Amino acid sequence: MRTWEVPAEVPLLGAVSFGLIDRGTNVIQVRPSTACPLSCIFCSTDAGPCSRYRATEYLVGLDHMLEWFRGLAKVKGGAIEAHIDTVGDPLVYPHLADLIQGIRGVGGVGTVSLQTHGHLLTEKLLDDLSEAGLSRINLSIDALDPGLARRLSGTESYDVERVVSMAGYITENTDIDLLLAPVWVHPLNDSEIEGLISLALKIGAGKRAPPLGIQKCDRHRYGRRAKGARYITWYQFYRQMRDLEGRLGVKLILKPSDFGIRPARAIGVPVRRGEKVRARTVGPGWLRGESLAVLESGDRTVTVVGAELPEGKDVKVRILRVRDGILVGSLAG
């Protein structure tokens, strides 16, 4: 698998794997990289060294990312949350503290949050992130039992006891808020969920946001399916959350308003689903059988599925998806 540094002329709107995503709220998803040190057996994006479907890992330059973020922030107005939630783990990004500091300096930004499994956390890194202005870490610890934690992470070197110690360091020694966000992989870690809830409360997670955000493991087309996992419905999931809320006295069913998320102006999408547009290929696709192209207008990136094309090729693309500004197309005749 190759690592591709995204050139400065490539737009950071339109791709799902890197850049910025605007879903019509005051949250801007920030994706500066795609790589991950773990190979979690339930991973929805097939991340990490054991990936079967990925062809390319992307890396976006710091100045490139901040330039596009400033432009999108102007559209959004105030009370912006920048949420760094890559299709891998953002801790691999080499300029993470600088990125956070740069985003903090953009007008209208009130919160900078980050999603991670914490494998690469250190006291020094946490100090740097806190000093840079990181508001909250959503930390996914999926089991406290060391053997089960290693199994779920797909990584023998994963040390959940050290990650738990880093969680305590966050709440005790930094200005960063902590939300524990375990992935419930039924029935593999059913017995771990109550212990993880107790851990969050014990170490003082959730000073400003909720202390917990339990995630439901779902099927994804190119994700991994953990052996022995059974995928429950949302009705079953929320029924379990309500039961735990009642027994343990902690809020587990969350709403966007719990994080200050609200509708906000979305940047316009320049194409429609079904439209045929001209584009030029600029690099390799994220997944096998894909290519990356830029629309003739120069303001959006589009993923071309079903074709691995050389760079610099002029193509006609039929747009298959435009939802949330994520553009996917196929070669048009």
N, C-alpha and C positions, 0 to 999 in steps of 0.2 A: 504494500500500500504506500502510495506516495504522499508527501506533504506539499501542498501548493500554497504559496503566499499570494493572496489575492491582490492583483495589481491595482494601483491607485485609480485607474480609469474604469474599473468595474463598479457599477452601482451597488450599494449595500441595501437596496430594497428589491424584493422579489424572490429571493432565495429563502428556503426554509432552514437550511443548515448553517448559514453564516449571515452576518449583517444585522439588520434591524427588522423587527416585525411589529406592525401596528394593527391591533385587532379592534379598533374603535373605542378604546378606553383611554384613561390617563396613564396606563402602563405601556412602556416601550420595552419590548424584549430585546436584549442585547446579546449577540452571539459572536464573540471575537475569535473563537476557535471551535474545533469539533472533536479533538482527541480526548481520550480518557485512559487512565491507568488501570481501570478495573474492567472486568468482563462479566458483569452481573448476569446471572442466569435467566433473569426476567426482563432484561433491558429492552425497552420499547424502540430504541434507535440502533440496536445492534452495535453498540460502542465497544471500544477496547481492543486489546491484542487478539482476541478470538473472533473478531468480526468476520462474517462470511459474505456480506453483501457490499460492504464499503469498498470503493475504489480509490478514494482520495480523502485526506484530512486537510481542512482549510485553516489558514492563519491570516488574520486581518491585521494590517499595520495600525499602530496606535493613532497616528494623526488622521489616517483614512477613516477610522471608526468615529473619532470625535467630530470630524467635519460633517459627516452624515447625521450624527446624533444631534448636533446643533440645529441643522436644518429641519429635522423632524420635530424637535422640541418647540420650534417657533410655531408650528402648526398646532401643537397640543395646548399651548397656553401654560397655566400654572398647575401646581399640585401634582407634578409628574412623578411617577415611580419608574426608575430604570431598573429592570429586573434582569440580571445576568444569569441566563438559564440555558446553557449550550446543549447541543445534542451529544455532548461528552461530559466533561467536568471542567468548569471554568478555571479551576486552580492550576491547570496546565498552561494557561496563557501567561507568557513571560512578562507582560507589562500590566498585570492585573491591578496593582496598587496605583499606578499612573493612570490607568483607565478610570478607576473609581474617582480619583482626585480630579481628573479632567471633567467627568460627568458632573461631579459636585459643583463645579464652577459654571455650569450652564444655567442660565436663568430659567426659573420655573421648576427646577428639580427639587423635590422635597424629600425623596427617599431613594436610596440605592440599596438594592437587595441582591442576594446571590444564592444559588441552589447548588449544593455539593454533597457528595458522599463522604468528604472529609479525609480521604486517604492521604492526601498530601499536606494536611494542616500541620503547622508548627507554631510554637509560641511566637517566634520572630515574624512569621507571615501574618499571624493574627494581629500583632502589634502594628505592623505596617498597614494592614487593611483598616484597622480602627483609626489610625492617624490620617489615612487618606479620606475617611468620611463614610465608610460602609455603615449602613443603618441596621441591616439584619442579615443573618445567615439562616437559610432554610437547610437544616442538616439532616440528611437521610441516614439514619441508623436503623437497620432492618431486623437486627437480632442482637441480643446481649450475650448469648451463648457463643463462645469463640469459634467452635467448630461449625455451627450453623451459619454464623456470620461469614466465615470464609467460604462456605459452600454457596451461599446466596451471592456473594461478590464475585465468584468464579476466579478468585485470586488467593493463592496460598499465603502471600505476604500480607494480606489485609489483617490488621490488628485492631479489633473493635475496642479493646481495653484502652489503647492509646487514643482512639478517636473519642471515646467517652471522656477521657481526661482533657482533650482539647475542648469538648463541649463545656466542661466545668471551667476551663480557663476563659472561655468567651464570656460567661456570665459573671465571673469573679474579677477579671483583670482588664476588660476592655469596655468600650462604650457601645459595642455591637449587641443588638438584641438577638435572641436565639429562638428559633422555632424548630422543634423536632418534627421531621417529615418522613416517618418510616413508610415503606411500601408494604402493604399487607398482601402477602403472597399466600393465599389460602390453598391448602391447609398447612403449608410448610412452616410458617412462622406464627400460627394462631396463638401458640402458647407464649409468645414473646411480647404481644401487644400491650398487655397490662403492665408488664415490667417497664416497657419503654415509656408509657404514660407516667408511671411513678418516677422514672428517672427525670423526665422533663420538669415535673413539679418539684422534685428534690433539689435540683441544681438551679432553680430560679429562671427557667425559660419563660419567655412571654412577658417581658416588662412593658412593652408597648403594643405588640401584636399578640395574637393568641399563642399559647405555648406549644400547641400541637396542630399539625395538619396531616393527618393520616391519609395516605394515597392508596387508591384501589389499583391492583395489578390488572391490566387489561391486555387483550390480544391486539397486536399490531402487525400489519402485513409483513414488514421487514424486521420485526422485533424477534426476540428469543422467547421460546416457550419452555418454561422451566419444567423439567420432568417431575411429575407428581402434582403439579399445580392444577387447581380447578378454578375456572373463571366465574365469579358470581355476578349477579345482576346488581344494578345500582339500588334497586329496592332492598335486596338482601344486605348490601353494604350499609345503607343508611339505617336499617333496622338494627344491625350490630352496633353502629355508632350510638344510636339512641339508648340502647341497652347499657353500653359502657358509660355514657353520660350520666344515666340515672344511678348506676352503682358507684361510680367513682367521683361524681360531682365536678366534672371538668367539661368544658365546651369542646366538642369534637366535630360538630356539623357547622361548617363555616360558610359565610356569605362573602361576596366581594366587598361589601361595606365594612366588614371586619378589618380590612386592610386599606380602607379609603379608596377603593377602586370604584370608578364611576364612568359613565359614558363620556366620551370626549371626541372632538372633531377628528376624523380620520383623514389621512392624506389620500387624495384621489388615485384611482387605478386607471391608467391610460388606455387599457384594452378591455374587451368584453369576452366572455366565454364563447367559444365557437368562432371567434374572429381569426382571420388569417393575417399574419404580420410578418414583416421582414426583420431578420436579426443576423448577427454575426457571431460565430462561435469564438469564445475567448479562453476556454480552458476545459479541464476534465470534469466529468460529472462526479457528484458525491457518491452515488451508488453505481454499481456495475450496469452497463447498458445505458448510461446517461451522458449528456454533454451539457456544458454551461455556455449560454449565449447572452448577448446584450441586444435589446431591442434597437431598431434603427433610430429611434428617438434618443437613445443614449441614456435614458433615465431609469431603466429597470433591467434587472437580470431575470432570465427565464431558464428554467431547467427543461431541457429537451430530452424526453424519455424515448427509449427504443432505438437509440442511435449513439454510437461512440464516434464522434467526428473530429477531424483535425482542427487545430486552432486556425482562425482567420478565414473560415468558410462562410460565405453568404448563403443563408437558407431562408425558406419560407416556413413559418411555424403556425400550426393551428392551436389556439389557446384552449386548453382543457380545464384549467382551474384558475380562478382569480380570487377566491375567498381569502379574506384577511390580507389581501395584497400579495399573496404567495402565487407566483406565476409558474405554471407547468404547461408544457405543450408537446406536440409531436410534429414530425416533419409533415408538411402539407404538400399534396401533389400539384 
